[in-house]
């Protein structure tokens, strides 16, 4: 049941993300990925609201938490989860780990993307 809740929420979040990206491209027609930037910032803000609410209003059902955070916000942008993980490390005063997590996540993720692209460009994959 929990996987179904997350699955449905992620579908909603993914559709919302696509809608924001399409709207940004149509309305602004910029070569800069403003839609993605908006989604990442808005998703992180909404994750902060959810995390704060859940921390101070603990009576909320676990199903609702999963639907909103892992489901909708996870489908909207995984950057919100990345932001929350980073904030939790900082709140625990694990500043070195937080910096390493941010730097490592960005460098490793972008590097992995370029590596995967190179497999196609170099003829390594059909």
C-alpha positions as CSV (number, residue, x, y, z in Angstrom):
1,X,0.0,0.0,0.0
2,X,2.8,2.4,0.8
3,X,4.4,1.9,-2.6
4,X,1.1,2.7,-4.3
5,X,0.8,5.9,-2.3
6,X,4.3,7.0,-3.3
7,X,3.7,5.9,-6.9
8,X,0.5,8.0,-7.2
9,X,2.1,11.0,-5.6
10,X,5.2,10.8,-7.8
11,X,3.0,10.7,-10.9
12,X,1.3,13.9,-9.8
13,X,4.6,15.5,-8.9
14,X,6.2,14.5,-12.3
15,X,3.2,15.9,-14.2
16,X,3.4,19.2,-12.2
17,X,7.2,19.4,-13.0
18,X,6.5,18.8,-16.7
19,X,3.8,21.5,-16.6
20,X,6.1,24.0,-15.1
21,X,8.9,23.3,-17.6
22,X,6.5,23.6,-20.5
23,X,5.0,26.8,-19.2
24,X,8.4,28.3,-18.6
25,X,9.5,27.4,-22.1
26,X,6.4,28.8,-23.7
27,X,6.1,32.0,-21.6
28,X,9.8,32.9,-21.3
29,X,11.4,31.2,-24.3
30,X,14.8,31.4,-22.6
31,X,17.8,29.2,-23.3
32,X,18.3,29.1,-19.6
33,X,16.5,26.2,-17.8
34,X,14.4,28.6,-15.6
35,X,11.6,26.0,-15.3
36,X,14.0,23.5,-13.7
37,X,15.5,26.2,-11.4
38,X,12.0,27.2,-10.3
39,X,11.0,23.6,-9.7
40,X,14.2,23.0,-7.6
41,X,13.7,26.1,-5.5
42,X,9.9,25.7,-5.1
43,X,10.3,22.0,-4.3
44,X,12.9,22.7,-1.7
45,X,10.7,25.4,-0.1
46,X,7.7,23.0,0.0
47,X,9.9,20.3,1.5
48,X,11.0,22.7,4.2
49,X,7.3,23.5,4.9
50,X,6.5,19.8,5.1
51,X,9.5,18.9,7.2
52,X,8.7,21.8,9.6
53,X,5.1,20.9,9.8
54,X,5.7,17.2,10.4
55,X,8.3,18.0,13.0
56,X,6.0,20.3,15.0
57,X,2.7,18.6,14.2
58,X,3.6,14.9,14.8
59,X,0.0,13.6,14.6
60,X,-0.1,13.5,10.8
61,X,-0.5,10.0,9.3
62,X,2.6,8.4,7.8
63,X,0.6,7.7,4.6
64,X,0.1,11.5,4.2
65,X,3.8,12.2,4.8
66,X,4.9,9.7,2.2
67,X,2.3,10.9,-0.3
68,X,3.4,14.5,0.0
69,X,7.2,14.2,0.5
70,X,8.4,11.1,-1.2
71,X,5.5,11.0,-3.6
72,X,4.5,14.4,-4.9
73,X,7.7,16.4,-4.0
74,X,9.9,13.5,-5.0
75,X,8.2,13.3,-8.3
76,X,8.3,17.1,-8.6
77,X,12.0,17.3,-7.9
78,X,14.4,15.0,-6.1
79,X,16.4,18.2,-5.4
80,X,14.0,18.8,-2.5
81,X,15.1,15.6,-0.8
82,X,18.8,16.5,-1.5
83,X,18.1,19.9,0.1
84,X,16.5,18.3,3.1
85,X,19.3,15.8,3.6
86,X,21.8,18.7,3.4
87,X,19.9,20.8,5.9
88,X,19.7,17.9,8.3
89,X,23.5,17.4,8.1
90,X,24.0,21.1,8.8
91,X,21.5,21.1,11.7
92,X,23.5,18.3,13.2
93,X,26.6,20.5,12.9
94,X,28.1,18.0,10.4
95,X,29.4,20.8,8.2
96,X,32.2,18.8,6.6
97,X,29.8,16.0,5.7
98,X,27.2,18.5,4.4
99,X,29.8,20.2,2.2
100,X,31.1,16.8,1.0
101,X,27.6,15.7,0.3
102,X,26.7,18.8,-1.8
103,X,30.0,18.8,-3.7
104,X,30.1,15.1,-4.1
105,X,26.5,14.9,-5.3
106,X,26.8,17.6,-7.9
107,X,30.2,16.4,-9.2
108,X,29.3,12.7,-9.2
109,X,25.9,13.3,-10.7
110,X,27.1,15.6,-13.5
111,X,30.1,13.3,-14.2
112,X,27.8,10.3,-14.4
113,X,25.6,12.0,-16.9
114,X,28.6,13.0,-19.1
115,X,30.0,9.4,-18.8
116,X,26.6,8.0,-19.9
117,X,26.5,10.4,-22.8
118,X,30.0,9.5,-23.8
119,X,29.0,5.8,-24.1
120,X,26.6,6.7,-26.9
121,X,28.8,9.3,-28.5
122,X,31.8,6.9,-28.5
123,X,29.8,4.0,-29.9
124,X,29.9,2.1,-26.7
125,X,26.1,1.6,-26.7
126,X,23.8,0.9,-29.6
